[in-house]
Amino acid sequence: KEGEGLGKNNTGIAAPLKASLKFDNAGLGVDRAQEFNDHWWERCFNEAANNVDVQVQQNGQVSTNRKQGEEAVEISTKGFSARKLRKAKEQQAVAGAATYDNFLQTALLTQNGGEVDNTERIKVEDIAVTKVSVLTDEELFKACGGRTAHKGARHGLKLSGKLARIEQQEREMLEKL
C-alpha cells in the first residue's frame, strides 16, 4: 500500500530512493576559494616587470634589456613554477626515482591500506610561486599618502555639497526612527 514502509513489518523506508545527479567536477581537496584568493594577474605583472632590466648611464641615457635564460623570471598563471618542477623531476630521474608526467607522488599505499611516505618526493612548497601581498583599503590609503582616485580632489574639490546632503539624509532618517 502506498505510504507504508517496506519489508515484512512495514518498518523500511516509505519514500522511494531517487537518483541525484552530481555535476561537480572539481575533484577531492579542491579549494573553491582559490580562484578568488590567487591574484595571478598581479603576480604575472610583477614577474614581467622584474624581467626588464633598466640601466641608467652616466650621461642620463636609459637602456632596457630583457633578462634571458635562468636569471629570467618565469611568468605563469599556475600556482607553481614549471621550471622548478622540471628541475626537480630531472634530479629525481638522475637519482633513479619514478616520475609521473602530471602528478607529484607523495606517498605509496600498501596492501593493508597504510601509507608509506616518500621522503624523496617533490614538495609543493619547493615549486610554489611567491604569493602576492594584497593591501587592505586602509593600508593602500596610507601608502598613497591619503590620496584617493577621485580626480576632482587633485584640484581641491572636496565634494562638500554631496557630503552635506548625505549627512542631512542621515539626520532625517534618524529623526523618523
C-alpha positions in Angstrom: 0.0 0.0 0.0 1.1 3.5 -0.7 2.7 5.4 2.2 3.7 2.3 4.2 7.2 1.3 4.8 9.0 -1.6 3.0 9.6 -5.0 4.5 7.7 -7.7 6.4 6.8 -5.4 9.3 6.5 -2.2 7.2 9.5 -0.7 9.1 11.5 0.1 6.0 11.6 3.4 4.0 8.3 4.7 2.8 9.7 7.1 0.1 11.5 5.6 -2.9 15.1 6.2 -3.5 15.8 8.9 -6.0 19.0 9.2 -8.0 20.7 12.5 -7.7 22.9 13.8 -10.5 26.1 15.5 -9.4 27.7 17.8 -11.9 30.6 18.8 -9.6 33.8 18.0 -11.5 36.2 19.8 -9.2 37.5 16.7 -7.5 38.7 15.9 -4.0 40.5 18.5 -2.0 39.7 21.4 -4.3 39.7 24.8 -2.7 36.8 26.6 -4.2 38.0 30.0 -3.0 41.3 29.6 -4.8 40.2 31.4 -7.9 39.3 34.4 -5.7 42.4 34.3 -3.5 45.0 33.6 -6.2 45.9 37.0 -7.6 47.8 35.5 -10.6 47.4 38.6 -12.7 49.2 40.8 -10.2 52.0 38.2 -9.8 52.3 37.9 -13.6 52.6 41.7 -13.9 55.2 41.8 -11.2 57.2 39.0 -12.8 57.0 40.6 -16.2 58.2 43.9 -14.7 61.1 42.0 -13.0 62.2 40.6 -16.3 63.0 44.1 -17.6 66.4 45.3 -16.5 66.6 49.1 -16.6 70.0 50.8 -16.5 70.8 54.5 -16.4 74.2 55.5 -17.8 76.3 58.4 -16.5 75.1 60.7 -19.3 71.4 60.2 -18.2 70.6 57.8 -21.1 68.3 54.9 -20.1 68.6 51.5 -21.6 66.4 48.5 -21.1 67.2 44.8 -21.5 65.1 41.7 -21.1 66.6 39.1 -18.8 67.2 35.8 -20.6 67.7 32.1 -19.5 68.0 31.1 -15.9 68.0 34.6 -14.5 64.7 35.5 -16.2 61.6 35.3 -14.0 59.1 32.7 -15.1 55.7 34.1 -15.9 52.9 31.6 -15.2 49.2 31.7 -14.3 49.7 28.4 -12.4 50.3 28.3 -8.6 53.7 26.6 -9.2 56.8 27.1 -11.2 57.0 24.7 -14.2 60.8 25.4 -14.4 61.3 24.3 -10.8 59.1 21.2 -11.3 61.1 20.2 -14.4 64.4 20.6 -12.5 63.1 18.6 -9.6 61.9 15.8 -11.9 65.2 15.7 -13.7 67.0 15.4 -10.3 64.7 12.5 -9.4 65.3 10.8 -12.7 69.1 11.0 -12.2 68.6 9.5 -8.7 66.6 6.7 -10.3 63.2 7.5 -8.7 60.0 7.0 -10.7 58.4 10.2 -12.1 55.0 10.8 -13.4 54.2 13.4 -16.1 51.4 15.3 -14.5 51.4 14.0 -10.9 53.5 14.5 -7.8 53.9 11.3 -5.9 53.6 12.0 -2.2 53.1 8.5 -0.6 52.9 4.9 -1.5 49.8 2.8 -0.5 50.5 -0.6 1.0 48.2 -3.7 0.6 46.8 -3.4 4.1 45.7 0.2 3.5 48.6 2.0 5.2 50.7 4.8 3.6 54.5 4.9 3.3 55.6 8.5 3.0 58.0 9.1 0.1 60.9 11.1 1.6 62.5 11.8 -1.8 59.3 13.3 -3.2 59.0 16.7 -4.8 57.5 19.0 -2.2 54.8 21.5 -3.3 56.5 24.2 -1.2 59.7 23.9 -3.2 57.9 24.6 -6.6 55.3 27.1 -5.4 55.5 30.6 -6.7 55.7 33.6 -4.4 52.4 34.9 -3.1 51.3 38.4 -3.8 50.7 40.5 -0.7 47.3 42.2 -1.0 46.9 45.5 0.8 43.7 46.4 2.6 41.9 49.6 1.8 43.3 51.3 4.9 46.9 50.2 4.1 46.5 51.4 0.5 45.1 54.7 1.6 48.0 55.2 4.0 50.6 54.1 1.4 49.2 56.7 -1.1 49.5 59.5 1.4 45.8 59.9 1.8 45.2 60.4 -1.9 42.1 58.8 -3.5 41.1 58.0 -7.0 38.7 61.0 -7.0 40.2 63.1 -9.8 38.5 66.3 -8.6 40.4 66.1 -5.3 43.6 66.8 -7.2 42.2 70.3 -7.9 40.9 70.9 -4.3 37.3 69.7 -4.8 36.1 68.0 -1.6 32.5 67.0 -2.5 31.3 69.1 0.4 27.8 69.6 -1.1 27.3 65.8 -1.6 28.6 65.0 1.8 26.3 67.7 3.3 23.3 66.2 1.5 24.2 62.7 2.7 24.6 64.0 6.3 21.2 65.7 6.0 19.6 62.5 4.8 21.1 60.6 7.7 19.7 63.1 10.2 16.2 62.9 8.6 16.3 59.1 8.8 17.3 59.2 12.4 14.5 61.6 13.2 12.0 59.3 11.6 13.2 56.4 13.8 
